[in-house]
Structure formats: C-alpha cells, structure tokens
C-alpha cells in the first residue's frame, strides 16, 4: 500500500509548483507596483549598494520561479530563489530574526519556507515531470 504512494517525481513537481507559483506572485506584484522598486532601491542605497540592484530581485522572484515551475534548469532556479531570500533577510528582515508574531509563529516563517523550498528544489532537481528533466 505505502509503495503506491512513493512517487519522487510527483513530489518534486508539487514542490516546484508550490514555491514557484507563490514566489512568482511576489515578483509580479513588484513589476505591477513600481513603488516597490523605489522602496527597494532606497533600501539598497542605505547600505551603500547601487539602486539598480533592485532589478536583480526579478531574477529571484520571476526568473527563478519560472525556471522551477517549468522545470528548466530548476536547480539554478532554486538557487536564485534561495539566494533572493538570503538577501531579503539581510537587507530588510535582520531585525526580525529572533522575533515571534502575534500568533506565536516565527516572524520570518514565510522567508524561511521560501528559502528552504528553493534550497530543496536546488538539491532535488526537477524530476521527470519537467520540460528539461534532470
């Protein structure tokens, strides 16, 4: 019975779609709301980085997720998503690293889940259900 539930490739597809779609929505929101780039650019400028680096977020929140969703170089897509979360935490959320939200959960649980899922996609690859299986 349990053997019938064993399907690594389907599990990889579900993981790729879950993290890819949810992170892609964040990227689409940034494209549709240009103020997000202004805010991100000013955040980068505050730490001495060029504001143009704000557009690198598109790699982690649009290109990486699309790579994962489609299963094209999904390991690189997973790396882009995980890397995007590291940069987001360092630049914006570092003060929340050890805090809990009002419901008792970790304030950075969404960022942690995006990071862990991106890392898992990077380590596991796309599986059989992909445009470019690995």
N, C-alpha and C positions, 0 to 999 in steps of 0.2 A: 504494500500500500504506500509506504513512505517513498519508495523508489519512484513511483509515478509522479511525485511532487518534486523530484530532483530535476531541475532544468536551469543550469547555469546561464545559458544564453538568454532565456526569458527574463531571468533576474537581472542580468546586465542591461537588457533593453528597458526594463521598468526603472532601474536606477538612472540610466542615461536620460530617459524622458522626464523623470521627476525633477532631477536637478537642472536639466537643460531648459525645460519649459519655465520653471519657476524663476530661474536666474535671468532668462531671456526677457521676461516681463519687466524686470528691473531695468534692463538695458533699453528696452523700447520706451519705458517711461522717461528715461533721461533724454532720449532723442526727441520725444514729443514735447518735452518741457525744457527748453534751452536754459532756463534759470538754474537747472541742476548743474549744468556745465560751468556757469558763472560761479556758483557756490563752491563747486569742486576746485575750480581754478584758483579762487581766493584762498581755499584751504591749502592748496599746494604752495601758493606764494608765501603763506605764513611760515612755512618750514623751509623756504628758500629754494623751492623747485619751480621750474618753468610751468606757467599755467597751461601751456599746450599739452602737457602730460595728461590733462583731464581727458583728452580724447583716447588715451590708452585704455581707459575704462571700457571703451567699446570692444576691445579685444577680449576682456574678461567677462563682459556681460552680454555681448551679442555674438561675436565670432566663436568664442569657446563653446557657449551653449549650442549654437547651430552645429558645430562640429560633433558635439556629443549626441544631439538629437538625431542627426542624420547618420552617425556612425562613420564619419570621415575623419581620419586621424584623431579619433576620440581621445586617445591618451594625451595628445597635445592639448585638446580642448579641455580635458580635466585639469591639466596643469595650469592653463590660463585661468580657469575658474577658481582653483585653489589659491593661486598667486594673487588674484584680484582680492580675495577675502583677506589675505595677509596684509596687503597694502591698505585695505579699508580699515582694518582693525588698528594698524599702526598709526594711520593718519587721522582717523576720526573717533574710534571707539576705545582707545587705550585706557581712558579713564574709567570705562565700564568693565574692565577686565575681571574685577573681583566683586561685582555687584549683582544683586538679585532684583528682579522686577516685582511689581505689586502682587503677583500671583505666586511668588516664591521661586520662580524659574530663573535661570541664568539670563542676564540682560543680553548677552551675546549668543544666545542659543541659535538664532537664525544664521548668523555669520558662521558659527561653529558647524552647523549642519551643511551649509553650502561648502565650507572648506573640506569637511570630511567626505562628503559625497563627490566633490571634484577630485579629491585625492584617490578615492576608491575607483572612479572612472579611469583615472590615470594609471592605476596599478592593474586593474582588471581588463582594460581594453573594451572594445565594442561587442565582442561576441559575434555569433553567426547572423543575427538579425540586424544587419547594417549594410550601408552602401559599400563600405570597404571593410569587410570583416578582418579581424586580426586574431 
